[in-house]
Amino acid sequence: MYLLKESINSNYLSLDSIQKDNFELIPAGIISNSIRFDKNFITLNVGDNDGVKIDDGIITKFGIIGIINKTSDKFSSGISLLNSEIKINAMLKKTNHFGSLFWDGLSHEKVKLLDIPKSANISKGDTIVSGGMSYIFPKNILIGVVEDYSIPESTNYYDIKVRLFEDFGAIRNVFVIKNNSFAELKSLIENE
């Protein structure tokens, strides 16, 4: 636990710096949150009237929580990071090697990171952050630390277990993170 706290204190991206990078934060309270199913969701007490839109991100100062998938005037629902159908672009902070982060359904405290090449210098305790290769989350949002890793036979990529910084079973308040360039970026990416 000390390693987690030390890494959080020395590495997290301040919420103030996010707002300077063309992103806006909307504070929200959690109405409901599931962690025990294959497909977990979070319901928030903010919605269209507050500026929340589908595909906005959900974060805390300790990490990525999910992505908004439904909104009404006063409420919104998000796909939790603890949902087997969501993948997030993430990277090894010390080397910038990036891969795909997903939940394997085994523990609400851990996720997996794949596609990091074996050429990356990796150690237990290394910080994992958002990779910034999406229009939802900026680069360097905390996710967790490397708990264990291996290179499966006949592959050149690590299979990494990541312990999340955020305790999904105890969160009560979050921020919806809006990319103010979302529409332009999404249009550009979809027209490639």
N, C-alpha and C positions, 0 to 999 in steps of 0.2 A: 504494500500500500504506500510506503514511503516513496518508492520509485515513481508511482503514478502522481503523487502530489508534487514531487520535485519537478517532474517533467511538465506538469500543467503550469506550475508557477514560472518556469523559465521559458516556456515555448509558446504559450497561447497567443493568438492574434487578438489584439485588443478590439473590442466592439467599436471604439471610436475610429480606428483605422479603417474598418469595413465601410463606414458611412462616407469616408473620403474617396473611396474607390468606386463610385457610381452605384453603390448599393444603399438601400434604405432598410432600417430595422423597425418592425412594428411589435411592441410588447404584447404578449398573449398569455392567458391562463389556460391550463389543460382541464377540460371538462371530463374527458374519459381517455384512457390509455390502456391498451392491452399489450401483454408481453408473452403470453403462453401459447399462442396459436402460430401456425405456419405463416399466416398473413395478418399481421398486426397493424392497427390503425390508431390514430390520435385525433381527438376532436378538440377544437380550440374555440375560445369565446370571442373571436374576431372573424369578420367576414368581409363581404363586398363593401359595406358601408365604411370599413376601416382601410380599404385599399388592397385587401388580400385578393390574390388572383390564383387560378390554377397554375401549377408549376413553380410557384414561389417555394423557397426552401424553408425549413424549420431548423433552428439551431438553439444552442445555449452557449454560454461562454466556455463550456467544456467540450462542445462537439456538435456534430451533425445529428439531427434527430429524424428528419424525414422530408417529404415533399408534399405540398398541398395538391389534392386531387379533386376536391369538391368544395364549392362555396355556396353560402346563402347570404342574405342580407347581414345577419349578425353572427354567423358561425362558419367554421370551415373544418374540413376533415383532411387528414394527411396520411399518406402511406408511410409507416414507420420504417426506419432503417432495419428494424427487426421484422422484415417482411421478405419472404423468400423470392418475391418477384421484383425487387428493386436492386439495382447495381449503381454504385457511386464511383466516380473517378477519384482515386486516392494515390498518394505518393509517399515514398520514404523521404522524410524531410532532409536528412543529411546528404542524400545523393541526388535527389530529384527524380529517381526512377519511379515511373507510374504504372498503375495496374487497375484492376477492377476489384472493388470491395463489395462483399455481399454477406448476408446472414445465412448460415447453414442450418438454422433452426434448433441448435443444440443448447445454447445458453444465452440468456438475455445480457450477459456481460461480455460476450465475445463475438467477433465476426472474422471472416477470412479475407485475405488479400491475395489475389493471383496475378500472374503475368509480369511479375518482377523478375528480370533476367538474372541468371546465376552470376553474372559479372558484377552485380551490385554488391557492395560491401555492407553486409547486414549483421546486426547483433541484437541479442535480447535487450529490451528496454529502449530500442530506437523509436522515435516518435513518428506516427503516421498522421498525415494531414490531407485535406482535400487537395486535389491536383490542379484545380482551376480550369480543367478542360471541359467545361460545360457552361451553359448560360444560367445555371441555377445557383451554384456556389462559387465564391471567389477562392483563389488559391490560399492555402495555409490555414483553413479552419481546422481546429483540432479534431481528431477522431480517437486515437488511442496509442498504445505502445505494443511493440512486437513482444509477444509472450513466448512463442516458439516458432520454429520454421524447419522446413526440410525441402529437399529437391527430389521429387518422385522419380523413380527409374524411367528412363527413356524420354526425359524432358529436360529442357534447359531453363526452367523457370521455378522459382520458389513457390511453395505452398506455405503461406504465413498465417499464423493465428494471432489476432490482434485483440488485446484487452481494451475495451472501450473506457474512455475517461468518464463519460456520463453514466450514471446508474439509471437505466430506463425504468426501473421499478420504483424510483423515488422522485422523478421530476414532476414539478408542479407548474413552473413558469418557463416560457420559451420566448424566442423572437422569431417572427416571420421575416425572412430576408428576401427583399425584392431587388432584382436587377433592373435598374432604370433603363438599360439598353436591351432588355429582354426581347421585345418584338423585332427589333432590327437584327439582332444576332440570330434569333430563331429563323427568321426569313432567309438570312444569308446561308445558314447551315442547311436548311431544307432545300434550297435551290442549287446545292452543289452537285 
